[in-house]
Amino acid sequence: MKYNVNGLTFNHEELDSDFILPSIGEVSGAFYFFIPKNNSSVFTLVKPGQYISKETIDKICGKQIFSLSFFDQDFSNQIKNILNILKNTNNEIDRLSSGKDFLLLLSKNLDGSLKPSLSIFKTLFNCFFELNPKIAYLLDNKSEILYQRSLVLAGFSVAHSIESGIVDYDFLKRTYNTLFCMDVGLVLDGELTSNTLVACELERKTSGRGQDFIKKSSKKEESLFLTHPEKGLAFLNRIIVDDNYKSLIEIVGTHHESGSASGFPKGFSRFDLTRFEQIVMDCDSLIPFSEKLFESLEVNNLFRVELSTEKEVA
C-alpha cells in the first residue's frame, strides 16, 4: 500500500523495520507515524528535527507506531570524529587541518535534501548544546519555524567560525549555544504571532522594515518584537552561571543592531559594535524565518557559497 503524507510517498516496506525510542532532549531524526490496521490513513505524530520531550515520547510509544528515518549515521560519525579532534588536541596545525576537513565534508554532503541537512544539525545539537533544555523545548513548543531556525543558525555559526579560522572547541560550543538562543526573547512571554515572525523576516532583510511593519500591528506585538533582544539577554544572564559565557551572550541583546543606527534597541553604529558582534549580526541576517529550513536550497546554497573550501582556513 502506498502512503502520501507530508509531501512524501512511501510504502510499508520502506518504513523502518524496527526502531529504538529516542531519548528525551534529543532532536528527532525521523518521522513517526500512527498507521491504524487495515486503514490507508497515516497520522504524523513527530517530524524530523522536532525536539524530543516527555510529551513526544508519550505520543510514539504505543502500538501501530512506525518511523521513517532521515538520519545518516555515517555522515554523523564523520562529523563527530572531526569535532573530537578539535576537542582533544592542543596542536593548532591538527585543529586547522580538521577545520578544513569539516568544511570539505559539508560541501560534499549538503545537497539540498532533508537527510544530510538534518544529520548535521542533529549531530551538532548532540555535540554542543549544553544549556537548560527548557530553552529548546520552549522554542519548539512555541514555533516550529523559530526552533528550526535556531538549529540552523547555531549550526551555521560553527561552520562560519571554522571557516574564519576559529577552531577552539570550547569557543565553538559557547558560540553554538549563544546563537541557538538568539531569539529566545520572543517565546518567554506573550503570544508569538505570524505578524511578529513577518517583522523578524523583514528586519532580517533590511534594517528598519520590520520595525515599520510591526507599528501597524497591535501594541502587544510591537512590544514583543522591539523588546525581545533585551528580554533574551536578561533571561540568559539569569540562567547561565558559567562566567565564560557572560561576555559572549551580550550579542543576544545586540543582534538587531544594524550598525547604521537604524537597528534596535539602541540604534548602534558600526563603530559601537565589536568585530564578533558584527560577524554574528551578519550571520543572523543570512538565515531566513521560513518553513522547512532543513530542506531549503537557500540555506544549503548559503553553506556552499559562504563556506567555500577554496578559502584558506587561517
Sequence and secondary structure as in RCSB ss.txt:
>XXXX:A:sequence
MKYNVNGLTFNHEELDSDFILPSIGEVSGAFYFFIPKNNSSVFTLVKPGQYISKETIDKICGKQIFSLSFFDQDF
SNQIKNILNILKNTNNEIDRLSSGKDFLLLLSKNLDGSLKPSLSIFKTLFNCFFELNPKIAYLLDNKSEILYQRS
LVLAGFSVAHSIESGIVDYDFLKRTYNTLFCMDVGLVLDGELTSNTLVACELERKTSGRGQDFIKKSSKKEESLF
LTHPEKGLAFLNRIIVDDNYKSLIEIVGTHHESGSASGFPKGFSRFDLTRFEQIVMDCDSLIPFSEKLFESLEVN
NLFRVELSTEKEVA
>XXXX:A:secstr
 EEEETTEEEEGGGS S      TTSB  EEEEE  TT    EEEE TT B  HHHHHHHSSTTEEEEE   HHH
HHHHHHHHHHHHH   HHHHHHHHHHHHHHHHHH  SSHHHHHHHHHHHHHHH  S HHHHHHHHHH HHHHHHH
HHHHHHHHHHHHHTT   HHHHHHHHHHHHTTTGGGSSSS   HHHHHHHHHHHHSTTHHHHHHTTS HHHHHHH
HHHHHHHHHHHHHH   HHHHTGGGGGGTTT  BBS SSSS  BGGGS HHHHHHHHHHHHS   S GGG HHHH
HHHHHHT TTS   
